């Protein structure tokens, strides 16, 4: 008699299962989103290719290890989401469908049993009413017969007819009574079976179904906790890895790396010798001095009061020569890439750093040569196999690739030889620490020495005869002597006529092999000086250094013309 309440309760239980499934699904989405954000964060701060030098510092390596461990940490949260999806969400979704089907079958059986007992009850009522109606009809027929039998005016035939009618009614009432009695006995048996067998069995099935649902809920809650507990050891290892990375930091080693990285290889400058300006003698500026005094005449010097001094570590020095002003600014060089190009031979670096870069470049080229040689050996073996077994392939099909590899090896060996020559030059020019440098005036060395020439106008390394390092070109240091001033000016004029001034810089967009006369080979990304613009023939004249210049296709380079003044950057 509680089918309605049981139906409501079991439906509420199924709704609760679906509600919990939705809760776990949202928790899974949170875990996956968190893992994705952690992975993106780790990827965002991973070192780029240009930052690969950071790996030599322990604190950078510790941070990179932390990022890797954090990536593994994110992976464990993905495992949580995957396990919850497979072990809880999928299972509960499938079970919810099963319990809905089972519940529907049980309540269908219950409704069917109820309908059957109700139908039997209605049939019993019909039998009962029929019996009651037949009894009343029999009594009425009996009374009518008795009335006619007592009436003397009624014929004997009518009395006989009434008597037969009364007997028939009594027989019908007797049959209805027997039918009612039989159906009543049957109904009582069915009712007893309904309330003591059928309905209890259905209720027991519903009870078992409900208990199983509650048990599955408990198992799901336990799995919810176990999924988290399973990854705790791995997360602990990730955190231990971060701790170990932090403990591996070595401050002294990192500081030594910094010293090694920026070690220039120059010896400190020697003492500046005293120059006696009180004596009437021809004065000249020391080539190794940190000062750079210059004037056009003695009258100029007396009017200015003192010579102009160039200090090696200030941002700007200006030297005026024949009406043209040259401005040297290390800050401008670093901020404006069009004002300076990095030399292909790393000559813009101090000797020690240049030596390291050249050695690293040679090692890279040797690795490339080894790769090409390995490919050549493999192709040679393949060709031998083809020769022995022609059905496997044509031996001549390998020749073009072998020729290409041989050409590549020749190019790489030539490049390696070029860098080895530069390396030998650097190692030969490295100062010997056993002999401390000493600055001396060029006046006492030679009277006819000429200022050294410079390769380019960038703030590159400058090496004086005693090994000192200055930021400014020594060519800007000139002696102010009486008869030689004009002569020095003539030398500047000759140099200007021989070497064209640069009008800007350019960057190679593609590699170009300058095989024809008058052209120059460039590599992709290389920076060069522009000395002559494209005049409509599709060629631009560029210069790598004072000895290498030529034409390259204008479409192969991106030109940056000097917007200030033509010839502001000039080879002297």
For each residue, the residues with C-beta under 8 A, 3 or more apart:
1:
2: 5 6
3: 6 7 107 110 111 114
4: 7 8
5: 2 8 9
6: 2 3 9 10 203 206
7: 3 4 10 11 107
8: 4 5 11 12
9: 5 6 12 13 210
10: 6 7 13 14 103 206 209 210
11: 7 8 14 15 103
12: 8 9 15 16
13: 9 10 16 17 210 213 214
14: 10 11 17 18 96 99 100 103 213
15: 11 12 18 19
16: 12 13 19 20 217
17: 13 14 20 21 92 95 96 99 213 216 217
18: 14 15 21 22 96
19: 15 16 22 23
20: 16 17 23 24 92 217 220
21: 17 18 24 25 88 89 92 93 96
22: 18 19 25 26
23: 19 20 26 27
24: 20 21 27 28 84 88 89 92 220 224
25: 21 22 28 29 85 89
26: 22 23 29 30
27: 23 24 30 31 84
28: 24 25 31 32 80 81 84 85 89
29: 25 26 32 33 81
30: 26 27 33 34
31: 27 28 34 35 77 78 80 81 84
32: 28 29 35 36 77 78 81
33: 29 30 36 37
34: 30 31 37 38 74 77
35: 31 32 38 39 74 75 77 78 81
36: 32 33 39 40 74
37: 33 34 40 41
38: 34 35 41 42 70 71 73 74 77
39: 35 36 42 43 71 74
40: 36 37 43 44
41: 37 38 44 45 70
42: 38 39 45 46 67 68 70 71 74
43: 39 40 46 71
44: 40 41
45: 41 42 63 67
46: 42 43 64 67
47: 51 52 54 55 60 64
48: 51 52
49: 52
50:
51: 47 48 54
52: 47 48 49 55
53: 56
54: 47 51 57 60 64
55: 47 52 60 61 64
56: 53 60 257 261
57: 54 60 61 254 257
58: 61 62 248 249 250 253 254
59: 62 63 249 254
60: 47 54 55 56 57 63 64
61: 55 57 58 64 65 245 248
62: 58 59 65 66 245 246 248 249
63: 45 59 60 66 67 245
64: 46 47 54 55 60 61 67 68
65: 61 62 68 69 241 242 244 245 248
66: 62 63 69 70 242 245 246
67: 42 45 46 63 64 70 71
68: 42 64 65 71 72 241
69: 65 66 72 73 238 239 241 242 245
70: 38 41 42 66 67 73 74 238 242
71: 38 39 42 43 67 68 74 75
72: 68 69 75 76 234 238 241
73: 38 69 70 76 77 235 238 239
74: 34 35 36 38 39 42 70 71 77 78
75: 35 71 72 78 79
76: 72 73 79 80 231 234 235 238
77: 31 32 34 35 38 73 74 80 81 231
78: 31 32 35 74 75 81 82
79: 75 76 82 83 230 231
80: 28 31 76 77 83 84 227 228 231
81: 28 29 31 32 35 77 78 84 85
82: 78 79 85 86
83: 79 80 86 87 227 230
84: 24 27 28 31 80 81 87 88 89 224 227
85: 25 28 81 82 88 89 90
86: 82 83 89 90
87: 83 84 90 91 223 227
88: 21 24 84 85 91 92 220 223 224 227
89: 21 24 25 28 84 85 86 92 93
90: 85 86 87 93 94
91: 87 88 94 95 220
92: 17 20 21 24 88 89 95 96 216 220
93: 21 89 90 96 97
94: 90 91 97 98
95: 17 91 92 98 99 213 216
96: 14 17 18 21 92 93 99 100
97: 93 94 100 101
98: 94 95 101 102
99: 14 17 95 96 102 103 209 212 213
100: 14 96 97 103 104
101: 97 98 104 105
102: 98 99 105 106 209
103: 10 11 14 99 100 106 107 206 209
104: 100 101 107 108
105: 101 102 108 109
106: 102 103 109 110 202 205 206 209
107: 3 7 103 104 110 111 206
108: 104 105 111 112
109: 105 106 112 113 198 202
110: 3 106 107 113 114 199 202
111: 3 107 108 114 115
112: 108 109 115 116
113: 109 110 116 117 194 198 199 202
114: 3 110 111 117 118
115: 111 112 118 119
116: 112 113 119 120 190 194
117: 113 114 120 121 190 191 194
118: 114 115 121 122
119: 115 116 122 123
120: 116 117 123 124 186 187 190 191
121: 117 118 124 125 187 191
122: 118 119 125 126
123: 119 120 126 127 183 187
124: 120 121 127 128 180 183 184 187
125: 121 122 128 129
126: 122 123 129 130
127: 123 124 130 131 176 179 180 183 184
128: 124 125 131 132 180 184
129: 125 126 132 133
130: 126 127 133 134 176 179 180
131: 127 128 134 135 173 176 177 179 180
132: 128 129 135 136
133: 129 130 136 137 176
134: 130 131 137 138 169 172 173 175 176 177
135: 131 132 138 139 173 176 177
136: 132 133 139 140
137: 133 134 140 141 169 172 173
138: 134 135 141 142 166 169 170 172 173
139: 135 136 142 143
140: 136 137 143 144 169
141: 137 138 144 145 162 165 166 168 169 170
142: 138 139 145 146 166 169 170
143: 139 140 146 147
144: 140 141 147 148 162 165 166
145: 141 142 148 149 159 162 163 165 166
146: 142 143 149 150
147: 143 144 150 151
148: 144 145 151 154 158 159 162
149: 145 146 154 159 162 163
150: 146 147
151: 147 148 154
152:
153:
154: 148 149 151 158 159
155: 158 159
156: 159 160
157: 160 161
158: 148 154 155 161 162
159: 145 148 149 154 155 156 162 163
160: 156 157 163 164
161: 157 158 164 165
162: 141 144 145 148 149 158 159 165 166
163: 145 149 159 160 166 167
164: 160 161 167 168
165: 141 144 145 161 162 168 169
166: 138 141 142 144 145 162 163 169 170
167: 163 164 170 171
168: 141 164 165 171 172
169: 134 137 138 140 141 142 165 166 172 173
170: 138 141 142 166 167 173 174
171: 167 168 174 175
172: 134 137 138 168 169 175 176
173: 131 134 135 137 138 169 170 176 177
174: 170 171 177 178
175: 134 171 172 178 179
176: 127 130 131 133 134 135 172 173 179 180
177: 131 134 135 173 174 180 181
178: 174 175 181 182
179: 127 130 131 175 176 182 183
180: 124 127 128 130 131 176 177 183 184
181: 177 178 184 185
182: 178 179 185 186
183: 123 124 127 179 180 186 187
184: 124 127 128 180 181 187 188
185: 181 182 188 189
186: 120 182 183 189 190
187: 120 121 123 124 183 184 190 191
188: 184 185 191 192
189: 185 186 192 193
190: 116 117 120 186 187 193 194
191: 117 120 121 187 188 194 195
192: 188 189 195 196
193: 189 190 196 197 198
194: 113 116 117 190 191 197 198 199
195: 191 192 199 200
196: 192 193 199 200
197: 193 194 200 201
198: 109 113 193 194 201 202
199: 110 113 194 195 196 202 203
200: 195 196 197 203 204
201: 197 198 204 205
202: 106 109 110 113 198 199 205 206
203: 6 199 200 206 207
204: 200 201 207 208
205: 106 201 202 208 209
206: 6 10 103 106 107 202 203 209 210
207: 203 204 210 211
208: 204 205 211 212
209: 10 99 102 103 106 205 206 212 213
210: 9 10 13 206 207 213 214
211: 207 208 214 215
212: 99 208 209 215 216
213: 13 14 17 95 99 209 210 216 217
214: 13 210 211 217 218
215: 211 212 218 219
216: 17 92 95 212 213 219 220
217: 16 17 20 213 214 220 221
218: 214 215 221 222
219: 215 216 222 223
220: 20 24 88 91 92 216 217 223 224
221: 217 218 224 225
222: 218 219 225 226
223: 87 88 219 220 226 227
224: 24 84 88 220 221 227 228
225: 221 222 228 229
226: 222 223 229 230
227: 80 83 84 87 88 223 224 230 231
228: 80 224 225 231 232
229: 225 226 232
230: 79 83 226 227
231: 76 77 79 80 227 228 234 235
232: 228 229 235 236
233: 236 237
234: 72 76 231 237 238
235: 73 76 231 232 238 239
236: 232 233 239 240
237: 233 234 240 241
238: 69 70 72 73 76 234 235 241 242
239: 69 73 235 236 242 243
240: 236 237 243 244
241: 65 68 69 72 237 238 244 245
242: 65 66 69 70 238 239 245 246
243: 239 240 246 247
244: 65 240 241 247 248
245: 61 62 63 65 66 69 241 242 248 249
246: 62 66 242 243 249
247: 243 244
248: 58 61 62 65 244 245
249: 58 59 62 245 246 254
250: 58 253 254
251: 254 255
252: 255 256
253: 58 250 256 257
254: 57 58 59 249 250 251 257 258
255: 251 252 258 259
256: 252 253 259 260
257: 56 57 253 254 260 261
258: 254 255 261 262
259: 255 256 262 263
260: 256 257 263
261: 56 257 258 353
262: 258 259 353
263: 259 260 352 353
264: 350 351 352 353 461 469
265: 350 351 352 353 355 430 431
266: 350 351 431 463 467 468 469
267: 431 433 436 437 466 467 468
268: 437 468
269: 288 290 437 439 466 468
270: 288 436 437 438 439 466 468
271: 438 439
272: 286 289 290 291 439
273: 286 439 440 441
274:
275: 283 286 441 443
276: 279 281
277: 283
278:
279: 276
280:
281: 276 443
282: 443 447 481 482
283: 275 277 443 479 480 481
284: 441 442 443 449 479 481
285: 289 291 292 293 294 441 442 477 478 479
286: 272 273 275 289 439 440 441 442 443
287: 442 449 452 464 465 474 477
288: 269 270 437 439 440 464 465 466 468
289: 272 285 286 292 439 441 477
290: 269 272 311 312 468 470
291: 272 285 307 309 310
292: 285 289 308 309 310 317 319 472 476 477
293: 285 307 308 309 480
294: 285 307 308 319 477 478 480
295: 298 300 301 304 307 308 480
296: 300 480 485
297: 300 301 480 485
298: 295 301 302 482
299: 302 303
300: 295 296 297 303 304
301: 295 297 298 304 306 307 480
302: 298 299 305
303: 299 300
304: 295 300 301 307 308
305: 302
306: 301
307: 291 293 294 295 301 304 480
308: 292 293 294 295 304 319
309: 291 292 293
310: 291 292 314 317 319 472 476 477
311: 290 314 317
312: 290 470 471 472
313: 471
314: 310 311 317
315: 329 330 331
316: 327 328 329 331
317: 292 310 311 314 328 472 476
318: 325 326 327 328
319: 292 294 308 310 325 326 476
320: 323 324 325
321: 324 326 476 478 492
322: 489 492
323: 320
324: 320 321
325: 318 319 320
326: 318 319 321 476 568 570
327: 316 318 332 568
328: 316 317 318 457 459 471 472 473 476
329: 315 316 332 333
330: 315 333 334 459 471
331: 315 316 334 335
332: 327 329 335 336 339
333: 329 330 336 339 340 458 459
334: 330 331
335: 331 332
336: 332 333 339 340
337: 340 505 527
338: 504 505 560 562
339: 332 333 336 457 458 505 569
340: 333 336 337 348 456 457 458 459 505
341: 456 458 505 527 528 529
342: 346 348 527
343: 346 347 348 455 456 460 545
344: 523 526 544
345: 354 358 419 422
346: 342 343 349 353 354 357 358 361 422
347: 343 354 455 460 461
348: 340 342 343 458 460 461
349: 346 353 354 357 461
350: 264 265 266 353 354 461 469
351: 264 265 266 354 355 426 429 430 431 461 463
352: 263 264 265 355 356 430
353: 261 262 263 264 265 346 349 350 356 357
354: 345 346 347 349 350 351 357 358 426 461
355: 265 351 352 358 359 423 426 427 430
356: 352 353 359 360
357: 346 349 353 354 360 361
358: 345 346 354 355 361 362 419 422 423 426
359: 355 356 362 363 423
360: 356 357 363 364
361: 346 357 358 364 365 419
362: 358 359 365 366 416 419 420 423
363: 359 360 366 367
364: 360 361 367 368
365: 361 362 368 369 412 415 416 419
366: 362 363 369 370 416
367: 363 364 370 371
368: 364 365 371 372 412
369: 365 366 372 373 409 412 413 416
370: 366 367 373 374
371: 367 368 374 375
372: 368 369 375 376 405 408 409 412
373: 369 370 376 377 409
374: 370 371 377 378
375: 371 372 378 379 405
376: 372 373 379 380 402 405 406 409
377: 373 374 380 381
378: 374 375 381 382
379: 375 376 382 383 398 401 402 405
380: 376 377 383 384 402
381: 377 378 384 385
382: 378 379 385 386 393 398
383: 379 380 386 387 395 398 399 402
384: 380 381 387 388
385: 381 382 388 389 392 393
386: 382 383 389 390 392 393 394 395 397 398
387: 383 384 390 395
388: 384 385
389: 385 386 392
390: 386 387 393 394 395
391:
392: 385 386 389
393: 382 385 386 390 397
394: 386 390 397
395: 383 386 387 390 398 399
396: 399
397: 386 393 394 400
398: 379 382 383 386 395 401 402
399: 383 395 396 402 403
400: 397 403 404
401: 379 398 404 405
402: 376 379 380 383 398 399 405 406
403: 399 400 406 407
404: 400 401 407 408
405: 372 375 376 379 401 402 408 409
406: 376 402 403 409 410
407: 403 404 410 411
408: 372 404 405 411 412
409: 369 372 373 376 405 406 412 413
410: 406 407 413 414
411: 407 408 414 415
412: 365 368 369 372 408 409 415 416
413: 369 409 410 416 417
414: 410 411 417 418
415: 365 411 412 418 419
416: 362 365 366 369 412 413 419 420
417: 413 414 420 421
418: 414 415 421 422
419: 345 358 361 362 365 415 416 422 423
420: 362 416 417 423 424
421: 417 418 424 425
422: 345 346 358 418 419 425 426
423: 355 358 359 362 419 420 426 427
424: 420 421 427 428
425: 421 422 428 429
426: 351 354 355 358 422 423 429 430
427: 355 423 424 430
428: 424 425
429: 351 425 426 463
430: 265 351 352 355 426 427
431: 265 266 267 351 437 467
432: 435
433: 267
434:
435: 432
436: 267 270
437: 267 268 269 270 288 431 466 467 468
438: 270 271 466
439: 269 270 271 272 273 286 288 289 466 468
440: 273 286 288 444 445
441: 273 275 284 285 286 289 444 445
442: 284 285 286 287 445 446 449 479
443: 275 281 282 283 284 286 447 479
444: 440 441
445: 440 441 442 449
446: 442 449
447: 282 443
448:
449: 284 287 442 445 446
450: 488 491
451: 474 475 477 478 488
452: 287 474 475
453: 475 495 546 571 572
454: 457 462 473 474 475 571 572
455: 343 347 460 545 546 571
456: 340 341 343 460 529 545 546 571
457: 328 339 340 454 473 502 569 570 571
458: 333 339 340 341 348
459: 328 330 333 340 471
460: 343 347 348 455 456
461: 264 347 348 349 350 351 354 469
462: 454 469 470 471 472 473 474
463: 266 351 429 467 468 469
464: 287 288 467 468 469 470 474
465: 287 288
466: 267 269 270 288 437 438 439
467: 266 267 431 437 463 464
468: 266 267 268 269 270 288 290 437 439 463 464
469: 264 266 350 461 462 463 464
470: 290 312 462 464 474
471: 312 313 328 330 459 462
472: 292 310 312 317 328 462 476
473: 328 454 457 462 476 572
474: 287 451 452 454 462 464 470 477
475: 451 452 453 454 572
476: 292 310 317 319 321 326 328 472 473 572
477: 285 287 289 292 294 310 451 474
478: 285 294 321 451 488
479: 283 284 285 442 443 484 488
480: 283 293 294 295 296 297 301 307 485
481: 282 283 284 484 485
482: 282 298 485
483: 486 487
484: 479 481 487 488
485: 296 297 480 481 482 488 489
486: 483 489 490
487: 483 484 490 491
488: 450 451 478 479 484 485 491 492
489: 322 485 486 492 493
490: 486 487 493 494
491: 450 487 488 494 495
492: 321 322 488 489 495 496 572
493: 489 490 496 497
494: 490 491 497 498
495: 453 491 492 498 499 571 572
496: 492 493 499 501 570
497: 493 494
498: 494 495
499: 495 496 546 571
500: 531 532 543
501: 496 531 566 567 569 570 571
502: 457 505 529 530 531 543 562 567 569 570 571
503: 530 531 532 533 561 562 566 567
504: 338 529 530 559 560 561 562
505: 337 338 339 340 341 502 527 528 529 530 559 560
506: 527 528 529 530 540 542 557 558 559 560
507: 525 526 527 528 557 558 560
508: 511 512 522 523 524 525 526 527 528 552 556 557
509: 524 556 557 558
510: 524 556
511: 508 522 523 524
512: 508 519 521 522 552 553 556
513: 521
514: 519 520 521 522 550 551 552
515: 519
516: 519
517:
518: 550 551
519: 512 514 515 516 550 551 552
520: 514 542 544 548 549 550 551 552
521: 512 513 514
522: 508 511 512 514 526 528 542 552 556 557
523: 344 508 511 526
524: 508 509 510 511
525: 507 508
526: 344 507 508 522 523
527: 337 341 342 505 506 507 508
528: 341 505 506 507 508 522 542 543 544 552 557
529: 341 456 502 504 505 506 542 543 544 569
530: 502 503 504 505 506 533 540 541 542 543 559 560 561
531: 500 501 502 503 541 542 543 549
532: 500 503 535 540 541
533: 503 530 540 559 561
534: 537 538 539 540 554
535: 532
536:
537: 534
538: 534 553 554 555
539: 534 551 552 553 554
540: 506 530 532 533 534 551 552 553 554 557 559
541: 530 531 532 549 550 551
542: 506 520 522 528 529 530 531 549 550 551 552 557
543: 500 502 528 529 530 531 546 548 549 571
544: 344 520 528 529 548 549
545: 343 455 456 548
546: 453 455 456 499 543 571
547:
548: 520 543 544 545
549: 520 531 541 542 543 544
550: 514 518 519 520 541 542
551: 514 518 519 520 539 540 541 542
552: 508 512 514 519 520 522 528 539 540 542 556 557
553: 512 538 539 540 556 557
554: 534 538 539 540 557 559
555: 538
556: 508 509 510 512 522 552 553
557: 506 507 508 509 522 528 540 542 552 553 554
558: 506 507 509
559: 504 505 506 530 533 540 554
560: 338 504 505 506 507 530
561: 503 504 530 533
562: 338 502 503 504 565 566 568 569
563:
564: 568
565: 562 568
566: 501 503 562
567: 501 502 503 570
568: 326 327 562 564 565
569: 339 457 501 502 529 562
570: 326 457 496 501 502 567
571: 453 454 455 456 457 495 499 501 502 543 546
572: 453 454 473 475 476 492 495
